[in-house]
Amino acid sequence: MAHDTSSSASPSFTAPSTLLIIGSGVFGLSTAYALTRRPEWQSTQITVLDRAGGSAPSFPENPVFPARDASSIDSSRIIRADYADPAYAALASAAQYAWRQPGPDSIGGEGRYTETGFVLVADDEPPRVRNARGLEVKSGMGFARDAYANALAHARQAGRGDDGDWVQLLDNRAAIAKATTTGAELGDWGYLNRGSGWANAERAMAWLYERVEGTGRVKFVRGTVDKLEIDAGQRKVVGAKLMNGQSMRAELVVVAAGAWTPSLVDLRGQAVATGQVLGYMDITPEEQARLGQAPVLMNLTSGTFLIPPSNNVLKVGLHGYGYQNPKKVTSCLTVPKPTSISAFNDQEQFFPEISVSQPLTHLDDPTLWMPASGERALRKGLRAMVPWPSVADRPFTANRVCWYTDTPTGDFLVAYHPYWSGLFLATGGSGHGFKFLPVLGEHIADSIMGKCTPILKDKWAWKEVTDVERSIVTEDGSRGGQAGLILQTELRKNGPRI
């Protein structure tokens, strides 16, 4: 893991005696690991709390962490520095350096990371378009062109030249079809970055979990949080109450619960849980041999992507606007209205009934199958990316609804809560957090200690929201599909499998 503990913390910072991290996914686990490596935290009792998650072969000794339906647990994730935003491109480039290191002591070693290249394309459209609210936002083409410029800049910095060998422009459909290796005219314009690839997400998380556990500094607790516990008079979060009635107290609470975070802390207007569809199908050894050598493929206009298969299983995904699953909850810690701020004994005022999009996963319903609308989008994307009759119409054998924590801009939310002391948020991955796993914890630790870089501090800051009812749509140019879909409504439309 890449790390830097040389810089000092804010002069006013003192590490808490006890720390509770809620969530053991990318944000939570990487933060725990980073803090164990810092001398300021040597005396801090660190606890990581997460839900029960069933069992899996890669976790024979500990079947819980991360939870089995966390977004970080899957067969594969794209690892790329291909960003329209220079700050994320630079951060991802640093993460890729760590992913590329070989050997058992590297997160990407022993086959956990594979550098196959990445074909990123978009359909013919202006770089900026108007959204449903009439605001001008970046389009898929705009994202692709800006990402190409950043990819070229990083290739030059790495000494990989300007001859197109490392980052190759694909300015027509024929060039794209050749680069995909599947013969797919996937879009109108794009590029091939040979320095990107994919990681086995579950194996990488298992590697990190073993490193955290090996420090002997972190206590892992299995449990489901009912709600945060507060000292209303002090305006302070003091711990978490579990569904079984148990209380867990800590001087500082970090909520890094992914798509479950908005059910614990009121994030209306700035973060929302959205379900994204993934489809899997069995392929033959011959198809594995051909597709296994292909680059990662993604069309930013449609949002569909394909990661090279492993073990004769092909995965197709949709990086889209997602499905929301609104439910009434009374578990969400809010900020009281000025008229009731003095009624500190009435704790119910801090947990009013509000509507929150909540994840629905295969652990809630083992029979859950993605909405037909999502399956149609995956099928269309598959036919565009692998135009082989033997594969294009083959039924999906498995599926998953993967839950993002989306923000309007796609920026993470890594900051102290502005009202409740003792509460720090590390969430808002917006479907692109996993690739930063080798470096993210260090930056979150910096943020906790008051020494985050100014550019990341600004991007990851708590946002003041004037309209909590406004539907969140991530409009950074990387999404496709239809916005505003409700999961339960779409599930009721499901007909015969495609």
N, C-alpha and C positions, 0 to 999 in steps of 0.2 A: 504494500500500500504506500502511495506517495504521501509524505507528511512533512511538515515544517513547524517545529516548535520553537524556533529561534526568536521570533518577535515577541514582545512583551504584551501583556494584557492591558486593558484600560487601567489607569492608576487607581480608579475607584472600585475596581472589581475584586471581590473576594469569593473564592469558590464556596458553594454551599456545603454544609456538612452532610446533607442527604439530597439525592437526586433521583427522581422517578421519571423514566422515559416510557411513555405509553406508545407502544408500537415497535415491532422488531423488523420492519421492512428496511428499504434502502435508507431512508432518512434516519430512523431510529437506531438501527444497528451500526451504521457508519459513524454516527455521533458518539455512541457509547465507546466504540473502538478508539476514536480520536481522543476522547477525554481521558481514557486510561493511559495514554501515552504522554500526557502533559503533567509536569511536576506540580502545577498549581492544584491539581485534583487528586493528589496522592492520598489525602485523608478523607476524601468524599466517598460515602457509601452510595454506590450506583446500582439501581434496580431497573431492569427492563421488564415491563409487563405487557403481555399480549394474550389474545384469545386462544381458546382451544382450537386445534387445527387438524385433528386426525393424524394419520401416519403416512409416511412415504419411505421408499427404500433408501433414499439418500440421507435420511435422518434416522438411522436405526436406533441411536442412543437417546435422541431427543425428538419426539414426534410433534413438537409444538411450534418451534420458532424457525422462521416466520410462520404465521398462520397459513393454512393450506389454500386459502382463497385470496391471499394478498397479491397485488399486481406484480410483485417482484418474483413470484414463483411461477415459472413457466418454462417451456422448452427453450426459448430463445428470445433475445432482445437485440435490436439494432445498436451497434456501436459506431458512432460517426461524429465527426467534428463539422458536419455540413449544416451550418446555421446561417440564417440571414443576419442575426444579431452578432456583432463582433465579440461581445463579452462572452456569450455562450460558446461561440466558436473557439475562443482562446481557452476557456475552461475545459471544453470537451477535448481539445488538443492535448492538454496536460493530462487528462484522464486516459486518453489513448496511449500515451507514452507508458503509463503503468499497465494497461491491458496487454501491451505488446511484449512485456518482459517474460522470458521463459522460466520454466522450472516450478517446483512445488511451492516455493515461497512467493510466487507471483499470483495475483488474483486471476490473471488471464492464462497462466501456464497450464500445462498438462491437458491442453485441448479445451480449456474453458473459454478461450477466445479464438476465433478463426477469421483471418483477414482475407475475405473473398472479393472485396471491392463493393461499391455501392453506385447503382445507376439511379439518379434522381432526375425526374422529368416533370413537365407540366404541359397541359394542353394550351393551344394558342389563345391567349387572353391578355389584356393590359396588365402591367405590373401592379396597378392599383385599381380597385373596383369599389362600388358603393354597396354597403350592406343593407339589410332590411330596414335599418333606422335612418338610412340616407347618409351615413358617415362613410368617408373614404378610408378603406383599409387595404392592407397588402394582400395581393392575390397569390395563388400557388405559383404563378409565373414570376411574380415579384420576389417571392421567397427563393425560388430556384436560382434566379439571376444573382441575387445578393449572396446566397450561399456559395455559388460558383466563384464570385470575386474573393470571398473570404478563404475558400479552399485553396485557390491559387496563391494567395498571400502566405498562407501557412506552409504550402509546399515550397515556396521560395525561401522562407525562413529556415526550413529544414534542409535546404540545399538540394532539393529534388528538381530544380530547373524549371524552365519555362517552355519546354518543347512538347508539352502535352502528354508525356509518357506517364506521369503520375496522376494528373488531373486532366482528363481528356474532354474537350468540348464535343457535344453531340448536337449539332444544329439542324438536323433533319431526321425524319422518321426512319430512313434507311440506316443511318449511322446508329440510331438508338437500337434498331432491331439487331444489328450486328453485335453491339456491346452487351445486350441482354443474354446472349448465347442461346436463347430460346426462340429467336426469330420474331420476337414481339415488337411491333411498332407501337410502343407503349405510350408515346406522347409526341408532341411537336418539337420540343426543345428541352435540352438538359445537358447533363455531363456525367462522366464516370470518374469517381474518386477511388483509385486503387488502394488508398490508405484507410479505407473504412471496412467494416465487416459486421460480425455478430458474435454474441456471447451466449453460452448456455447459462441462463439466468439462475435456475435452481442450483446448479453446481457452484456457481459463483457465490450465491448467498450462503450455501453450506460451508464453503471455504471461509467466508468472513465470520460466520457464526462460530466456527471452530477456533478462529483466532481470538475472538472476543472472549469466549469461554476459557481459552487457554491462558488469558491474562490473570485469571483468578480474582479479578477485581469487580466483576459484574454478577449480580444475582438475577437469575431469570425466574419470573413468576408467571404461572399460567392463570389467567382469569379474564373475565369480561367486565369492562367498566360500565357501570350504570350511569354515573354522572360524576363530575368533578366536585370535590368538597371545598368549601370556602369559609373564610372568616369575613363575613360581610362588613363588620365594623372596620376592619383593617383593609378592606378592599383587596383581599389576598386569597389566592388559591393555595390550599394547604395539603391537598392530596386527592385521592380518588376513592369513591365508594364502588365496590364491585357488586355484581348481580347477586352474589351469595350473601350480601350484607357485610362483608369484610371491608374495613377501611385501611387504606395504605397512605401514610402521611409522608411528606417530604418538604424540605425547604424550598426546592425548585421543582416544578413539574414541566416536563417537555412533552407536548402532545404531538406525536409523529405517527398518527394512526391512519395515514393515507386517506382513502375515500370515506373512512369512518370519522375523520376529524370534524367535519361540519355537523355531525350529530352530537358532538360533545361541546363545541365552542361555536357561538353564533358567527358564521362567516357569510351570511346572506349578503349578496352583492359583490363579494370578492372571491369566493371559492365555492364550488359545487361538485358533488359526486356524479359522474356520468359513466354509463356502461358502454363499453366498446366491444364489438363482436370479433371473435377469432374462430376460424374453421380449420379443422385438421382432417387429412385423408391419408389412407395407407397407399403407398406406391410400391412398384416393383423394384428389385435390385438394379435393373437396367435404368429405370427412371431415376433412382437415387444416384447412380453413377453420373448421369447427365446433369441433373439439377443440382447435385451437390457441389459442382464446380462453377455454378452460376453466381453472379454477384447478387447482393440484396437488391431488390427492385421496388421502386416506389413512385407513384404518380401523385403529385401534390394536389392536382385539381380534383381527382376522385377520392383521394385519401387511401386508396388500397395499396397494400404492400405485400411482398413475398420474401421470406427469409429462406436461404438454402436449407433443404431438408437434412435430417440426420436420422439414422436408424429406420429408414424407409417410412418416415412420416413427414408429410408436407404441411406447412402452416401458411395460411393466408389471413391477413388482417385488414381492418379498416381503421385508420387513424382519422376519425371523423368528429362530428359535433356530439355524437353519443346519445344515449337514452337517459332521461332522468326518471327517478322513481320516488316521487314526493310522498311523504308520510307525515302524519302529525306526531310530534314528539314533545316530551317534557323533560328531556335529558340534556338540553342544550343551554350552556351558560351564556347569558346575555348581559348587556350593560343596562342597568336600570334607567328608567326615564327620570328626568330632573325632579318631577313632582313626587316621586316615590323614593328618592335616594336616601332619605333619612329613616325609612322604615326597615332598619337593618335586621330586625327580628323576624320579619316575614320573608323567609328564604324562598318561598314559592315565586316571589316576584322576579327572582333572578333566573328561574327556569319556567317561563310561561310556555303554553302550548303554541308551537310554531310549526310550519311546514318545512321539511328538510328532505332533499333527495337522499335516499339511503340505498346502499348496495344490496343487491339480491344476487346470491351466488349459488353454486352447486352444493355448498354446505347447508344453505337454507332449504333448497329444494333439489334433491339429487336428480330429478327428472327434468330440470330446467333445460330448455333448448332455446337458442337465440331467436329473436323475432324474425319472421319471414322476410321483412324488409331488409334487415341486416344480412340475411343469408343471400338474398338476391344481389345485394351490392358486392358481397364476397364472390359470388359466382361470376358476376360481370367482370370483376377485377381479375379473377383467375383466368378467365378466357382471354383477357387482354394481355396478361403477363406470360401465360403458357398456352399458346394457341395450338395445342396438340389434341386431336380428337380423343386420344386415349385417356387424357387427364382432365380436359376442360369440362366434361360432363359427369365425371365420376362423383358419386355421392360423398358428402362429408361423413366421416365415421365418428367424429367427436367435435365438440364446440366448447366455447367458453365465453362468458360475458366478463370482461376484464374492466375493473373500475378505476378510472382516473379521478384525480382531484383537480378539476379545471379552474383556471383563473382567466379573467378577460383577456389578458395579454400573453398568457403562457408563462409568466414569470412565477418563480417559486415564492412562497410566503415563509420567510425565516426571520422571525422578529419576536420581541417581547410584546405581550398584549398591552395596549395603551392604557387600559383601565385597571385590569386585575394584575397586581404584582404577584410574583412567584409563578407566573405562567409564561412559558415560551412556546411558540409555534414553529414547527418544522414540517411543512406540508406544501401543497400546491404543485406537485410534480408535473401536472398537466400532460401526462403521457410521455414525458421525455427525460425523466429523472434518473433512470437506471444506469445509463451510460456513464454518469458522473460518480458512480459508486466508489472508485478508488480515491477520489479527492473531495467528495461532497462533505463528508463528516468533518474534515479539517476546517472547511469554510463555515459550517454550522457552529463548530466549537469556537471559531473566531467571533462569530456573531454573538454567541452567548457571553463571551468575555469582553465584548465591546471593542473589538479590533478588526472588524470586517472591512474589506476594501470599500472605498466610497461608492464605486460603481455598483457592486453587488448589494451593498447596504441599501442603496436607492431602489434598485430593482426588486429586492426582496422585502421591502418595508411593508408594514401594515398600511392598508389603504383606507382612507376615510370614504365612507359610502353614504350618499344622500338618498338613494333609492334602493331599499333592501328588497323590494319586490321585482326589480329588474332581472330578467332572465340572463344568466351568464352564458356567453358564447365566446369561446377562445378564437380570437381573430388575429392570429399572428401570421397567417398565410399558409400554415402547414396542414390545415384541416380540409376535409371534403365531406360530401354527403349532404343530408338535410338536417337543419337545426330545429330544435323545439320538439323532438319526438319524446313521447311518454312511454316508458317501458311496458306498463300494464296494458295500455291501450293497444300497443303494437303486438303484444303477446296474444291478445284476444283475437287478432286477425290471422294467427298462424293456421295455415292449411296443411296440405300434404308437403312432406319434406322435398326440397329441391335436389 
